[in-house]
Amino acid sequence: MPYSGAQVWDFLVGREGVGIWLGPGAELGHELGAAYETANGTTGEIRGRSEGDKLRLTWRPKDWDHDSTLQITVSGTDQKTTLRFHQEWLAGADEREEQRAYWTEVTERVVAALAER
């Protein structure tokens, strides 16, 4: 993305960004172990947070019978940043494909929202 890492990070952890990638209604805490719940029933907790760089949390949509782990990484320069979503502990190929499509769409929405700023 043609934005600094700080711009991307600040957007992702702000209310608008959290609404895009985590889900509407969610508030992202700063403390390890802080729980969250979205308006659509996805729940989890913060497992790690390195300001400006990495966020790790559990992720469990309301219709899943298991948790997964989501890691978001922001890296780059003042003019170009890479945003990565990595999800572990998915139930199988169908769930992996579903989540890959979801994170692709989320990335497109983040890019569009940043372009509007």
C-alpha positions in Angstrom: 0.0 0.0 0.0 1.3 3.5 -0.7 1.0 4.6 2.9 3.4 4.6 5.9 3.3 1.7 8.4 2.1 4.2 11.0 -0.8 5.3 8.9 -1.9 1.7 8.2 -1.4 0.7 11.9 -3.3 3.7 13.2 -6.2 2.9 10.8 -6.3 -0.8 11.7 -6.5 -0.3 15.5 -8.9 2.7 15.2 -12.7 2.3 15.3 -13.2 2.4 11.5 -10.4 -0.1 10.8 -11.5 -2.5 13.6 -15.0 -2.4 12.2 -13.7 -3.5 8.8 -11.4 -6.4 9.8 -12.7 -7.5 13.2 -16.3 -6.7 12.7 -18.9 -4.1 13.5 -19.4 -3.2 17.1 -16.0 -4.6 18.3 -13.7 -2.6 20.6 -10.1 -3.7 20.5 -8.4 -3.6 23.9 -4.7 -2.9 24.5 -4.1 -5.3 27.3 -3.2 -9.0 26.9 -6.2 -11.1 27.6 -8.7 -8.3 26.7 -11.8 -9.9 25.3 -13.9 -8.7 22.4 -17.2 -9.5 20.8 -18.5 -8.2 17.5 -22.1 -7.4 16.6 -22.3 -10.5 14.6 -21.1 -12.7 17.4 -17.4 -13.3 16.7 -15.5 -13.5 20.0 -11.9 -13.7 21.1 -9.1 -12.1 23.1 -5.9 -10.3 22.6 -2.9 -12.6 22.8 -0.1 -10.2 21.7 0.3 -6.7 20.6 3.5 -5.0 19.5 2.5 -1.3 18.7 2.9 -0.4 15.1 3.9 -3.9 14.1 1.9 -6.9 15.1 -1.4 -7.9 16.6 -2.3 -11.5 17.6 -5.7 -12.6 18.9 -8.1 -15.5 19.0 -10.9 -15.5 16.5 -14.1 -17.5 16.8 -17.2 -16.7 14.8 -20.5 -17.6 16.5 -21.1 -20.6 14.2 -17.7 -22.2 14.8 -17.0 -24.9 17.4 -13.3 -23.9 17.8 -11.0 -21.0 18.1 -8.5 -20.0 15.6 -5.5 -17.6 16.0 -5.2 -14.5 13.9 -2.0 -12.5 13.4 -1.9 -9.2 11.7 1.5 -7.8 10.7 2.2 -4.3 9.3 5.7 -3.7 7.8 7.4 -1.4 5.3 8.7 2.1 4.9 7.4 5.6 5.1 6.1 5.3 1.6 5.1 1.7 1.1 3.6 -0.8 3.6 2.7 -4.5 3.5 -0.3 -5.7 5.5 -0.5 -9.4 6.3 -3.3 -11.5 7.8 -2.3 -15.0 8.9 -4.8 -17.3 10.5 -3.9 -20.6 12.2 -5.9 -23.5 13.6 -8.5 -23.6 10.9 -10.6 -26.8 10.6 -9.8 -27.8 7.1 -9.5 -26.9 3.5 -13.0 -25.4 3.2 -12.5 -23.2 6.2 -9.0 -22.1 4.9 -10.5 -21.1 1.6 -13.4 -19.3 3.2 -11.0 -17.3 5.4 -8.6 -16.6 2.5 -11.5 -15.1 0.6 -12.6 -13.1 3.7 -9.1 -11.6 4.3 -8.7 -10.8 0.6 -12.0 -8.8 0.8 -10.9 -7.2 4.1 -7.6 -6.1 2.6 -9.5 -4.5 -0.4 -11.8 -2.7 2.0 -8.9 -1.4 4.1 -7.1 -0.1 1.0 -10.3 1.6 -0.2 -10.9 3.2 3.2 -7.4 4.5 3.4 -7.7 6.0 -0.1 -10.7 7.9 0.9 -8.9 9.6 3.8 
